[in-house]
Amino acid sequence: MNDNQTNTIRKRYNRIAGVFDIMDNMIQETWRKDVTQQAEGKVLESASELVKT
């Protein structure tokens, strides 16, 4: 990947990141824990400290 592609991706991510932050803050931590505790198989929950494999 070249610098131009990297910069394009970075700009796109930064443009929408604030929306995802707001949406993530709308989810109560207890809901997140309940859902992730019920997950099975390979799971990556990057917004919390839980990682199941």
N, C-alpha and C positions, 0 to 999 in steps of 0.2 A: 504494500500500500504506500503510495507516495504522500508527500506533505499536503498537496492540494486536496486529495481525497480525505485525509485525516482532518483537515480544517473544515471541509464541508460537513463531515459527520459531526464534528464538535459543535459547529454552529447550529445544526438541526437539533441536536440533543439539548443544547443550552436554551434554545427557543421554546421547547416544550417541557423542560424539566420542572419549571415552576408549577405547571398544571398538575403534574404527577405528584409533586410535593403536597399540594392542597388536597388532592384526592387521597393520598396516603394518610394525611392527618385526619381525614374523615372516618377512617376505620379505627374502631376502638381496639386497644391492645388485647382485651379479653377475647374479642371476636377472632383476631388474628391467631391467637394461641389455640383457641378451640378448633379452628379450621386446620391449622398445621399439625395439631396432635392427631387428627383423624387421617392425615395423609399417609399413604403407603407407597412403597417402592422408592424410586429415586426422586427426591424432592429437594429443590433449592429455593429457599425463601430468603431472598437477599436483603429484604428490608428489616429482618430481625436476626437474632443470633442463632436461629434454628437451622440446622442443615442435617437432613436425613439421607442416608444412602442405602 
